[in-house]
Amino acid sequence: VQLVESGGGLVQAGGSLRLSCAASGSTGSINTMGWSRQAPGKQRELVAAIRTGGSTNYADSVKGRFTISRDDANNTVYLQMNSLKPEDTAVYYCHVFLLIAPYGPYWGQGTQVTVSS
């Protein structure tokens, strides 16, 4: 599975961005799709995930501000980010797990999100 993210950039605090991640390859066996992020000097952390069927989970720090969604017809996962804060600045990575081995996770190359104060 290959993943390509887009939609990152520079935004002022309080603004919004929408990230997209398009999957190609063995897309028929995709299970969970999600987003993680890594800020400078910090460990990568899970931001949000969405399972086949639509159930979701979010990091406490983004609940109520970020929304994850998926379009299975186009093998794409989205992350709508509202009310952005400077502490949301990070490289955001898309990832997927498959229903069959090797299960993953498979990672995209990352997209930079920078929130200015």
N, C-alpha and C positions, 0 to 999 in steps of 0.2 A: 504494500500500500504506500502510495506517495501522497504527501500532504503539502499544500501550498497556501500559506496565509497571506492576507492582504488587509488593508484598512487602517494600519497604524499611522501614527503621526504625532504632531505637536498640537496641543490644545490647552486653553486656559482652564484654570480651576473652575468647576461648575459646568463645564462643557460636556459634550458627548462625542463618542466615537462608536463605530460599528465595525467589528472585526469579522472577517469571513475566512473560512478554511475549506478548500475544495479537495476532495479525496479522489484518487484514481488508482487503478489496479484491481485488487481483489475486494471491490467495494460491496459485493453481494454478501459478504460475511462480516460486515461491520456490526459491532455490538455497541459499546459505549463510546461516545465522542465527548471531548472535553477541552478545556483550556487551563493551562497553568501559566505561571509567570515567575520571572526571576529578576530581582532588583540587584544592583551592584553590591557585592559583598554579602549577599543573602542566599539562602537555599531556595531552590525552586519550590513553589507551593501551588497546590491545586486551587483554582479559582472557581470553576464550575464544571459540572458534568451532566450529560443527558443520556439516558439509556434508551434502547429500543423500546418503544411504547410510550416514551415521553417523560418518565419520571426524572426529576432533576435534584441536584444538591449544589449548594453554594458555600464558599468560605464565609464565615461570619462577617468578615470585613467588607464584603461586597453585597450582602443581602439587602434587598430593597433598592439597590442602585443598578445592578447588572442583571441581564436576562440572557440566558442561553436558549437557543432554539436550533432545530435541524430540519433540513429538507432532504428527505431520503431519496426523492426522485432525482435530485441533482447531486447527491452525495456531499452535501455541504453542511457545515455547522457554523453558526453565527454567535457572536457575543455582542450584545448591545450594552454599552457602558454609558450610563448617565451620571450626572452629579460627580464628575471626576474630581479626584483630589490629588495633590502632589505625591502623596504616598502610593498612588496607583502607578507611578512611573516604573516601568520595567520592560523587559522583553517578554512578549506573550507568545506562548507556544501552543499550537493545536496538537491534540493527541487522540488516537483511537485504539480501541481494543477489538480484536476479532472474536468471532464465535468458534473458529477452528484454529488449531495450532499451525504456526506459532502465533500465540495470542496477542503478543505485543507487550507494552505499548509501542506504537509507531508515532514518531514525532515529526512535526514540520520544522522549518528552518528558523522560525521565529520572526516576529515583527515588533519593532520598537514603538512603545507608547510613552510619550513624555507629556506630563501635565505641569504647566508653569503656574506659579502662585501669583 
